Each structure stands twice: as C-alpha cells, then as structure tokens.
Amino acid sequence: MSASFVPGATPARTVRLIGAPTDIGAGARGASMGPEALRVAGIAEMFTRRGLTVHDTGNLHGPNNPCLPPQGGYRHLDEVVAWNQAVHDAVHTALAAGELPVLLGGDHSLGIGSISAVARHCRATGRALRVLWLDAHADFNTHDITPSGNLHGMPVACLCGDGPSALVSMAGHVPAIAASSLRQIGIRSVDEGERHRVREAGLEVYDMRYIDEVGMRAAMDKALAGLDDHTHLHVSFDVDFLDPEIAPGVGTTVPGGPTYREAQLCMEMIADTGRVASLDIVELNPALDVRNRTAQVAVELVESLFGKSTLMRDRG
Ligand SMILES: [Mn+2]
C-alpha cells in the first residue's frame, strides 16, 4: 500500500485482481473465460496507468460446471456456494490488507461472495456501505419464481436475505446488506414475479425508462446522493448493463442499454465521488465476443471509473 493511504479516509491505492473463472451460476457457458480476457485487454496495465499499484493474485479454484438441471429451484447450488466462499475469502483478505479488490468474473452469482465480504468489512470497520448495481437485470429472483434456476439471477435477493442459507449467511449477518444501501442502474429486463418482489423490498431502481426520461446525469446524481467520507462504495458491474451494440460479449444481452457515452458519464460521475473501494466485473463471455471487443470496452469504462476522463479537471 502507498504511503498516502489513510485508513477510513481514502480508498486504497493498491488494487488486488482476483480472477474467478467460472460460469457456474449462468445459463450460457463461457463467462469462465472472463478473467483471462480482461487480462488480455490490459486491465492490469490500465490500473498502473491510473497510478495504482496492482497485485494480480491469479485465479481462484473451484468445482467444474456439471451442466445439470435445477434441483429445488437452483442449478449447481453446492458449486455456487463453493465458488462464492472462495471469492468471499479472497475479497475479505484484500480489504483487510488495505487493498482495493477487483473481482474478475465469472458470472454474477459471484457478487454474493464479493459483496458479503465487503459488507462484513464495513460492519467491522464501522463504515457505511453503498452498492451500485450496474445491470440489465434486477437479479432479484428466488427459487420459487425463477424461470431458470440459474443463480446469477438471484444475487441481489440473496444479499438482501432471501435465498439458500449457505449463500444468505455468508457475511456472518443476515441480511448481508440492507436493501436501502443498494442502487440499481440500467435495469431493463425484470421477470414478472421478480417485479413484485423488487417493489416489495423497496429497491431503489434507476431503470432505462428513467434514464431515458431524465438522462444519465440526473439518475446518477440521485444514485450517488448521501455519500460521505466514510462510505465504502462498491460497484458491481455486470457487462450486460451496456447496450449490446457496444458489448456483444455477454450471455444475456438485452437491447436498449446505455450507449458508450452514457456509460462513460456514469463511470465518470462515480469516479468523481472518490469513494470507489471495491469492484466486480462480471458476465463477460469471450465465447460470444468479437475479437475481445467487449473486454476492451469494459477495461476502458473501468479506466473512467478510476478517474481517466476527469484528469483535466481540478479534483482538489
Ligand atoms: Mn447481473
């Protein structure tokens, strides 16, 4: 960690890259190749350019994808638990070491382990938590309403306390996070049963209709309202957040997402807070990509998330 790091005040200046090469929670195979595609697209070099120190600790290990049908409303529950426990432990270790964990997924079910660890860390250090969930989907399904049994459609419900106990209790506290600490941005595909649950839980959702009507700037102003110097800001970036025109390399594309410029503005406004302290990059699927273009776009956007486009501004 650099000498300028002040615990509790400034987010870490050392990034720890944690690869989780699995598609265990997804319907389509291929997100297991995400970590290497992000490395090939230069994610480590990008962080170095931003003035951060990079520790790439390589990839975590876990069970193979057995490609089985759902049981009791879940596909591959035991395997998803194993992968999430590995992610939880790695993210928690990074935070405890004063580093900024960047999870290279892997499918979005891994957000359970990652954000559970972040929530545990925030409780231990007395920090407020804000989670920005950038996604085309609400990921708020449960075993009784899921159309597929794929756990990558359930991480937000699990984090809010609704799901199998091994996943729900991973943070050592149920629920792992309060629904009120979450902001969802870019949502445009919500299953019918899920819609009702999202309303019931009172999730703060800035969906594409809202972004169309008021613009990305106003949406992000609201999503980022109320942060203070002791807020830990976690960004969970599902690459399917982006419009498929600019990000074809995902298993669950939904048309009508943010354009390149809207996504850049979103990332820049998050960067302006100076509070980003942990990050997931998930659902990148190189098997569906075109010459690694989606990985490159993801790296460019993360570069903005860490301040690239605001370089000419006086940020004090
Ligand atoms: Mn997702």
Residues whose N, C-alpha, C, O or C-beta is under 5 A from the ligand:
A	BS01	MN	H108 D135 D139 H152 D238
